[in-house]
Amino acid sequence: MGSSREQGLAPVVRLLHFAIENYDNGRCDVISESDSAVTMRINRPYAAFFKDGPVLGVTLEEFETYLWKHMAIMADRIGFDFVYHIEGEYLTATLSMKK
């Protein structure tokens, strides 16, 4: 079996899609793609858990920092770059092959 990088972006994008769409009302849509990168628009369905404030002492901002930086670390370990930015109700994320 080849490395994750040899399998391309599709398995990683499917995993991210699966993780987000398992939340109620979760949406993860590909907005652009090439052989070396995929950009997704992701809603923030987990934000509903924080509507009344922190959960177990963790704020929404802390949760998202951990979640998305963890994704970047995991992507890096299997040969990809993951960058994101949050704007309003959505997150835009790009997964790309490391050069």
N, CA, C and O atoms as a GROMACS GRO file, in nm:
protein
  396
    1MET      N    1   0.084  -0.118   0.000
    1MET     CA    2   0.000   0.000   0.000
    1MET      C    3   0.089   0.124   0.000
    1MET      O    4   0.185   0.131   0.077
    2GLY      N    5   0.058   0.221  -0.086
    2GLY     CA    6   0.138   0.342  -0.099
    2GLY      C    7   0.112   0.440   0.014
    2GLY      O    8   0.023   0.421   0.097
    3SER      N    9   0.191   0.544   0.015
    3SER     CA   10   0.173   0.647   0.116
    3SER      C   11   0.047   0.728   0.087
    3SER      O   12  -0.008   0.721  -0.022
    4SER      N   13   0.003   0.804   0.186
    4SER     CA   14  -0.114   0.891   0.169
    4SER      C   15  -0.093   0.988   0.055
    4SER      O   16  -0.185   1.017  -0.021
    5ARG      N   17   0.029   1.039   0.044
    5ARG     CA   18   0.060   1.135  -0.062
    5ARG      C   19   0.042   1.070  -0.199
    5ARG      O   20  -0.009   1.133  -0.291
    6GLU      N   21   0.084   0.945  -0.213
    6GLU     CA   22   0.069   0.875  -0.341
    6GLU      C   23  -0.078   0.853  -0.376
    6GLU      O   24  -0.112   0.844  -0.494
    7GLN      N   25  -0.163   0.844  -0.276
    7GLN     CA   26  -0.306   0.824  -0.300
    7GLN      C   27  -0.375   0.953  -0.340
    7GLN      O   28  -0.489   0.951  -0.387
    8GLY      N   29  -0.307   1.065  -0.323
    8GLY     CA   30  -0.361   1.195  -0.363
    8GLY      C   31  -0.447   1.260  -0.256
    8GLY      O   32  -0.454   1.215  -0.142
    9LEU      N   33  -0.511   1.367  -0.296
    9LEU     CA   34  -0.590   1.449  -0.206
    9LEU      C   35  -0.725   1.389  -0.170
    9LEU      O   36  -0.777   1.414  -0.062
   10ALA      N   37  -0.782   1.311  -0.261
   10ALA     CA   38  -0.921   1.265  -0.244
   10ALA      C   39  -0.949   1.196  -0.110
   10ALA      O   40  -1.050   1.230  -0.047
   11PRO      N   41  -0.866   1.102  -0.063
   11PRO     CA   42  -0.898   1.037   0.064
   11PRO      C   43  -0.902   1.134   0.182
   11PRO      O   44  -0.985   1.119   0.272
   12VAL      N   45  -0.814   1.233   0.182
   12VAL     CA   46  -0.808   1.330   0.292
   12VAL      C   47  -0.929   1.422   0.285
   12VAL      O   48  -0.988   1.455   0.388
   13VAL      N   49  -0.966   1.465   0.165
   13VAL     CA   50  -1.084   1.550   0.149
   13VAL      C   51  -1.209   1.474   0.192
   13VAL      O   52  -1.296   1.531   0.259
   14ARG      N   53  -1.220   1.347   0.154
   14ARG     CA   54  -1.336   1.266   0.194
   14ARG      C   55  -1.344   1.253   0.346
   14ARG      O   56  -1.454   1.259   0.403
   15LEU      N   57  -1.231   1.236   0.411
   15LEU     CA   58  -1.229   1.224   0.557
   15LEU      C   59  -1.276   1.354   0.623
   15LEU      O   60  -1.355   1.351   0.717
   16LEU      N   61  -1.227   1.466   0.575
   16LEU     CA   62  -1.269   1.595   0.630
   16LEU      C   63  -1.418   1.617   0.606
   16LEU      O   64  -1.491   1.661   0.695
   17HIS      N   65  -1.462   1.586   0.485
   17HIS     CA   66  -1.604   1.598   0.450
   17HIS      C   67  -1.689   1.513   0.546
   17HIS      O   68  -1.790   1.560   0.598
   18PHE      N   69  -1.648   1.389   0.568
   18PHE     CA   70  -1.718   1.298   0.658
   18PHE      C   71  -1.725   1.354   0.800
   18PHE      O   72  -1.831   1.352   0.863
   19ALA      N   73  -1.612   1.405   0.849
   19ALA     CA   74  -1.608   1.458   0.986
   19ALA      C   75  -1.703   1.575   1.004
   19ALA      O   76  -1.773   1.582   1.105
   20ILE      N   77  -1.706   1.668   0.910
   20ILE     CA   78  -1.792   1.786   0.923
   20ILE      C   79  -1.938   1.750   0.902
   20ILE      O   80  -2.024   1.799   0.974
   21GLU      N   81  -1.967   1.667   0.805
   21GLU     CA   82  -2.107   1.637   0.774
   21GLU      C   83  -2.171   1.542   0.875
   21GLU      O   84  -2.290   1.515   0.867
   22ASN      N   85  -2.093   1.491   0.970
   22ASN     CA   86  -2.151   1.412   1.078
   22ASN      C   87  -2.212   1.500   1.186
   22ASN      O   88  -2.290   1.452   1.268
   23TYR      N   89  -2.179   1.628   1.187
   23TYR     CA   90  -2.248   1.723   1.274
   23TYR      C   91  -2.385   1.751   1.213
   23TYR      O   92  -2.399   1.750   1.090
   24ASP      N   93  -2.486   1.775   1.297
   24ASP     CA   94  -2.615   1.820   1.245
   24ASP      C   95  -2.592   1.946   1.162
   24ASP      O   96  -2.523   2.038   1.206
   25ASN      N   97  -2.647   1.950   1.043
   25ASN     CA   98  -2.638   2.064   0.952
   25ASN      C   99  -2.496   2.094   0.904
   25ASN      O  100  -2.471   2.204   0.854
   26GLY      N  101  -2.404   2.001   0.918
   26GLY     CA  102  -2.267   2.022   0.871
   26GLY      C  103  -2.259   2.023   0.719
   26GLY      O  104  -2.321   1.940   0.653
   27ARG      N  105  -2.182   2.117   0.665
   27ARG     CA  106  -2.163   2.129   0.519
   27ARG      C  107  -2.015   2.151   0.489
   27ARG      O  108  -1.949   2.234   0.551
   28CYS      N  109  -1.967   2.075   0.394
   28CYS     CA  110  -1.829   2.089   0.346
   28CYS      C  111  -1.835   2.080   0.195
   28CYS      O  112  -1.854   1.972   0.140
   29ASP      N  113  -1.818   2.193   0.127
   29ASP     CA  114  -1.830   2.198  -0.018
   29ASP      C  115  -1.698   2.234  -0.082
   29ASP      O  116  -1.630   2.327  -0.039
   30VAL      N  117  -1.660   2.160  -0.185
   30VAL     CA  118  -1.541   2.192  -0.262
   30VAL      C  119  -1.575   2.312  -0.350
   30VAL      O  120  -1.673   2.310  -0.424
   31ILE      N  121  -1.492   2.416  -0.340
   31ILE     CA  122  -1.517   2.535  -0.422
   31ILE      C  123  -1.415   2.551  -0.534
   31ILE      O  124  -1.440   2.623  -0.631
   32SER      N  125  -1.301   2.484  -0.522
   32SER     CA  126  -1.206   2.477  -0.633
   32SER      C  127  -1.114   2.359  -0.611
   32SER      O  128  -1.089   2.317  -0.498
   33GLU      N  129  -1.064   2.306  -0.722
   33GLU     CA  130  -0.974   2.192  -0.710
   33GLU      C  131  -0.882   2.184  -0.830
   33GLU      O  132  -0.915   2.230  -0.940
   34SER      N  133  -0.766   2.126  -0.807
   34SER     CA  134  -0.669   2.098  -0.911
   34SER      C  135  -0.602   1.966  -0.873
   34SER      O  136  -0.642   1.902  -0.775
   35ASP      N  137  -0.502   1.925  -0.948
   35ASP     CA  138  -0.430   1.803  -0.913
   35ASP      C  139  -0.351   1.817  -0.784
   35ASP      O  140  -0.318   1.718  -0.720
   36SER      N  141  -0.320   1.941  -0.746
   36SER     CA  142  -0.234   1.961  -0.630
   36SER      C  143  -0.300   2.030  -0.511
   36SER      O  144  -0.238   2.042  -0.405
   37ALA      N  145  -0.426   2.077  -0.526
   37ALA     CA  146  -0.490   2.148  -0.416
   37ALA      C  147  -0.642   2.141  -0.427
   37ALA      O  148  -0.699   2.135  -0.536
   38VAL      N  149  -0.706   2.143  -0.311
   38VAL     CA  150  -0.852   2.148  -0.302
   38VAL      C  151  -0.886   2.256  -0.200
   38VAL      O  152  -0.833   2.256  -0.089
   39THR      N  153  -0.976   2.346  -0.238
   39THR     CA  154  -1.024   2.448  -0.145
   39THR      C  155  -1.170   2.420  -0.114
   39THR      O  156  -1.251   2.395  -0.204
   40MET      N  157  -1.202   2.423   0.014
   40MET     CA  158  -1.335   2.389   0.062
   40MET      C  159  -1.395   2.504   0.141
   40MET      O  160  -1.324   2.581   0.205
   41ARG      N  161  -1.525   2.515   0.135
   41ARG     CA  162  -1.600   2.610   0.218
   41ARG      C  163  -1.677   2.524   0.318
   41ARG      O  164  -1.757   2.439   0.279
   42ILE      N  165  -1.652   2.547   0.444
   42ILE     CA  166  -1.706   2.464   0.551
   42ILE      C  167  -1.785   2.552   0.646
   42ILE      O  168  -1.735   2.654   0.693
   43ASN      N  169  -1.910   2.511   0.674
   43ASN     CA  170  -1.981   2.587   0.777
   43ASN      C  171  -1.925   2.546   0.913
   43ASN      O  172  -1.840   2.457   0.921
   44ARG      N  173  -1.970   2.607   1.015
   44ARG     CA  174  -1.917   2.582   1.149
   44ARG      C  175  -2.026   2.521   1.236
   44ARG      O  176  -2.072   2.585   1.331
   45PRO      N  177  -2.069   2.397   1.206
   45PRO     CA  178  -2.184   2.340   1.276
   45PRO      C  179  -2.161   2.319   1.426
   45PRO      O  180  -2.257   2.320   1.503
   46TYR      N  181  -2.039   2.301   1.466
   46TYR     CA  182  -2.005   2.281   1.607
   46TYR      C  183  -2.027   2.409   1.688
   46TYR      O  184  -2.037   2.404   1.811
   47ALA      N  185  -2.034   2.524   1.621
   47ALA     CA  186  -2.054   2.652   1.691
   47ALA      C  187  -2.184   2.653   1.772
   47ALA      O  188  -2.193   2.723   1.872
   48ALA      N  189  -2.284   2.576   1.729
   48ALA     CA  190  -2.412   2.570   1.800
   48ALA      C  191  -2.394   2.522   1.944
   48ALA      O  192  -2.471   2.561   2.032
   49PHE      N  193  -2.295   2.439   1.969
   49PHE     CA  194  -2.271   2.390   2.105
   49PHE      C  195  -2.225   2.502   2.198
   49PHE      O  196  -2.238   2.490   2.320
   50PHE      N  197  -2.173   2.610   2.142
   50PHE     CA  198  -2.118   2.720   2.220
   50PHE      C  199  -2.210   2.841   2.226
   50PHE      O  200  -2.169   2.948   2.272
   51LYS      N  201  -2.335   2.826   2.182
   51LYS     CA  202  -2.426   2.942   2.174
   51LYS      C  203  -2.450   3.006   2.311
   51LYS      O  204  -2.478   3.125   2.318
   52ASP      N  205  -2.439   2.928   2.418
   52ASP     CA  206  -2.459   2.982   2.552
   52ASP      C  207  -2.328   3.011   2.624
   52ASP      O  208  -2.326   3.037   2.744
   53GLY      N  209  -2.218   3.007   2.549
   53GLY     CA  210  -2.088   3.034   2.609
   53GLY      C  211  -1.998   2.912   2.609
   53GLY      O  212  -2.025   2.815   2.539
   54PRO      N  213  -1.891   2.917   2.687
   54PRO     CA  214  -1.793   2.808   2.689
   54PRO      C  215  -1.857   2.673   2.726
   54PRO      O  216  -1.955   2.667   2.800
   55VAL      N  217  -1.798   2.567   2.674
   55VAL     CA  218  -1.839   2.430   2.707
   55VAL      C  219  -1.724   2.366   2.782
   55VAL      O  220  -1.612   2.357   2.731
   56LEU      N  221  -1.751   2.323   2.904
   56LEU     CA  222  -1.648   2.266   2.991
   56LEU      C  223  -1.527   2.358   3.003
   56LEU      O  224  -1.412   2.312   3.010
   57GLY      N  225  -1.554   2.488   3.005
   57GLY     CA  226  -1.449   2.587   3.020
   57GLY      C  227  -1.373   2.622   2.893
   57GLY      O  228  -1.277   2.698   2.897
   58VAL      N  229  -1.416   2.566   2.779
   58VAL     CA  230  -1.349   2.590   2.651
   58VAL      C  231  -1.437   2.680   2.566
   58VAL      O  232  -1.556   2.653   2.547
   59THR      N  233  -1.379   2.788   2.514
   59THR     CA  234  -1.454   2.879   2.427
   59THR      C  235  -1.457   2.825   2.284
   59THR      O  236  -1.380   2.736   2.248
   60LEU      N  237  -1.546   2.879   2.204
   60LEU     CA  238  -1.553   2.841   2.063
   60LEU      C  239  -1.419   2.870   1.995
   60LEU      O  240  -1.370   2.788   1.918
   61GLU      N  241  -1.360   2.983   2.023
   61GLU     CA  242  -1.232   3.019   1.962
   61GLU      C  243  -1.122   2.920   2.000
   61GLU      O  244  -1.042   2.880   1.915
   62GLU      N  245  -1.119   2.880   2.127
   62GLU     CA  246  -1.020   2.781   2.169
   62GLU      C  247  -1.043   2.646   2.101
   62GLU      O  248  -0.949   2.581   2.057
   63PHE      N  249  -1.170   2.605   2.094
   63PHE     CA  250  -1.204   2.479   2.029
   63PHE      C  251  -1.158   2.480   1.883
   63PHE      O  252  -1.096   2.385   1.836
   64GLU      N  253  -1.190   2.588   1.811
   64GLU     CA  254  -1.154   2.596   1.670
   64GLU      C  255  -1.003   2.602   1.650
   64GLU      O  256  -0.949   2.540   1.557
   65THR      N  257  -0.935   2.674   1.735
   65THR     CA  258  -0.789   2.678   1.724
   65THR      C  259  -0.732   2.538   1.736
   65THR      O  260  -0.648   2.498   1.655
   66TYR      N  261  -0.776   2.465   1.834
   66TYR     CA  262  -0.727   2.328   1.852
   66TYR      C  263  -0.766   2.240   1.734
   66TYR      O  264  -0.682   2.170   1.678
   67LEU      N  265  -0.893   2.242   1.695
   67LEU     CA  266  -0.944   2.156   1.588
   67LEU      C  267  -0.867   2.176   1.458
   67LEU      O  268  -0.817   2.080   1.400
   68TRP      N  269  -0.857   2.300   1.413
   68TRP     CA  270  -0.799   2.325   1.282
   68TRP      C  271  -0.647   2.320   1.283
   68TRP      O  272  -0.587   2.283   1.182
   69LYS      N  273  -0.584   2.357   1.392
   69LYS     CA  274  -0.439   2.341   1.398
   69LYS      C  275  -0.401   2.194   1.410
   69LYS      O  276  -0.296   2.152   1.359
   70HIS      N  277  -0.484   2.116   1.475
   70HIS     CA  278  -0.463   1.971   1.480
   70HIS      C  279  -0.474   1.913   1.339
   70HIS      O  280  -0.394   1.828   1.301
   71MET      N  281  -0.572   1.959   1.262
   71MET     CA  282  -0.586   1.914   1.124
   71MET      C  283  -0.460   1.948   1.044
   71MET      O  284  -0.413   1.866   0.966
   72ALA      N  285  -0.404   2.066   1.065
   72ALA     CA  286  -0.283   2.106   0.994
   72ALA      C  287  -0.165   2.016   1.031
   72ALA      O  288  -0.085   1.980   0.944
   73ILE      N  289  -0.154   1.980   1.158
   73ILE     CA  290  -0.046   1.891   1.203
   73ILE      C  291  -0.062   1.753   1.140
   73ILE      O  292   0.035   1.695   1.092
   74MET      N  293  -0.183   1.700   1.142
   74MET     CA  294  -0.206   1.568   1.082
   74MET      C  295  -0.177   1.570   0.932
   74MET      O  296  -0.114   1.478   0.880
   75ALA      N  297  -0.222   1.674   0.863
   75ALA     CA  298  -0.197   1.686   0.719
   75ALA      C  299  -0.046   1.690   0.692
   75ALA      O  300   0.003   1.624   0.600
   76ASP      N  301   0.025   1.768   0.770
   76ASP     CA  302   0.170   1.780   0.754
   76ASP      C  303   0.239   1.644   0.768
   76ASP      O  304   0.331   1.612   0.693
   77ARG      N  305   0.194   1.566   0.862
   77ARG     CA  306   0.257   1.436   0.888
   77ARG      C  307   0.240   1.338   0.772
   77ARG      O  308   0.318   1.244   0.758
   78ILE      N  309   0.138   1.360   0.689
   78ILE     CA  310   0.118   1.268   0.575
   78ILE      C  311   0.149   1.336   0.441
   78ILE      O  312   0.112   1.285   0.335
   79GLY      N  313   0.218   1.452   0.446
   79GLY     CA  314   0.269   1.512   0.325
   79GLY      C  315   0.185   1.619   0.259
   79GLY      O  316   0.198   1.644   0.140
   80PHE      N  317   0.096   1.683   0.338
   80PHE     CA  318   0.009   1.786   0.282
   80PHE      C  319   0.020   1.914   0.365
   80PHE      O  320   0.061   1.912   0.481
   81ASP      N  321  -0.017   2.024   0.302
   81ASP     CA  322  -0.033   2.150   0.373
   81ASP      C  323  -0.182   2.175   0.392
   81ASP      O  324  -0.262   2.143   0.304
   82PHE      N  325  -0.220   2.231   0.506
   82PHE     CA  326  -0.358   2.266   0.535
   82PHE      C  327  -0.359   2.406   0.591
   82PHE      O  328  -0.302   2.431   0.698
   83VAL      N  329  -0.422   2.498   0.520
   83VAL     CA  330  -0.435   2.636   0.569
   83VAL      C  331  -0.582   2.673   0.569
   83VAL      O  332  -0.660   2.624   0.487
   84TYR      N  333  -0.620   2.758   0.661
   84TYR     CA  334  -0.761   2.793   0.675
   84TYR      C  335  -0.775   2.936   0.724
   84TYR      O  336  -0.682   2.994   0.781
   85HIS      N  337  -0.892   2.990   0.703
   85HIS     CA  338  -0.929   3.115   0.769
   85HIS      C  339  -1.080   3.113   0.792
   85HIS      O  340  -1.158   3.058   0.714
   86ILE      N  341  -1.118   3.175   0.903
   86ILE     CA  342  -1.257   3.180   0.944
   86ILE      C  343  -1.308   3.320   0.916
   86ILE      O  344  -1.246   3.420   0.952
   87GLU      N  345  -1.423   3.324   0.850
   87GLU     CA  346  -1.486   3.452   0.822
   87GLU      C  347  -1.636   3.434   0.841
   87GLU      O  348  -1.701   3.364   0.764
   88GLY      N  349  -1.690   3.499   0.943
   88GLY     CA  350  -1.832   3.487   0.971
   88GLY      C  351  -1.871   3.345   1.007
   88GLY      O  352  -1.810   3.283   1.094
   89GLU      N  353  -1.971   3.293   0.940
   89GLU     CA  354  -2.023   3.160   0.969
   89GLU      C  355  -1.949   3.047   0.897
   89GLU      O  356  -1.984   2.930   0.911
   90TYR      N  357  -1.846   3.084   0.819
   90TYR     CA  358  -1.778   2.983   0.737
   90TYR      C  359  -1.628   2.984   0.757
   90TYR      O  360  -1.568   3.082   0.800
   91LEU      N  361  -1.571   2.870   0.724
   91LEU     CA  362  -1.428   2.851   0.724
   91LEU      C  363  -1.391   2.815   0.580
   91LEU      O  364  -1.457   2.732   0.518
   92THR      N  365  -1.287   2.876   0.528
   92THR     CA  366  -1.234   2.837   0.398
   92THR      C  367  -1.102   2.769   0.424
   92THR      O  368  -1.014   2.824   0.491
   93ALA      N  369  -1.087   2.648   0.372
   93ALA     CA  370  -0.968   2.569   0.397
   93ALA      C  371  -0.912   2.517   0.265
   93ALA      O  372  -0.986   2.477   0.176
   94THR      N  373  -0.780   2.518   0.255
   94THR     CA  374  -0.713   2.463   0.137
   94THR      C  375  -0.619   2.353   0.181
   94THR      O  376  -0.535   2.372   0.269
   95LEU      N  377  -0.636   2.238   0.120
   95LEU     CA  378  -0.548   2.122   0.140
   95LEU      C  379  -0.467   2.109   0.013
   95LEU      O  380  -0.523   2.101  -0.096
   96SER      N  381  -0.335   2.106   0.026
   96SER     CA  382  -0.250   2.098  -0.093
   96SER      C  383  -0.134   2.002  -0.071
   96SER      O  384  -0.094   1.973   0.041
   97MET      N  385  -0.083   1.954  -0.184
   97MET     CA  386   0.033   1.865  -0.181
   97MET      C  387   0.153   1.950  -0.141
   97MET      O  388   0.170   2.061  -0.190
   98LYS      N  389   0.237   1.896  -0.052
   98LYS     CA  390   0.362   1.966  -0.019
   98LYS      C  391   0.453   1.961  -0.140
   98LYS      O  392   0.456   1.863  -0.213
   99LYS      N  393   0.526   2.068  -0.158
   99LYS     CA  394   0.619   2.076  -0.273
   99LYS      C  395   0.748   2.010  -0.241
   99LYS      O  396   0.838   2.006  -0.325
   0.00000   0.00000   0.00000
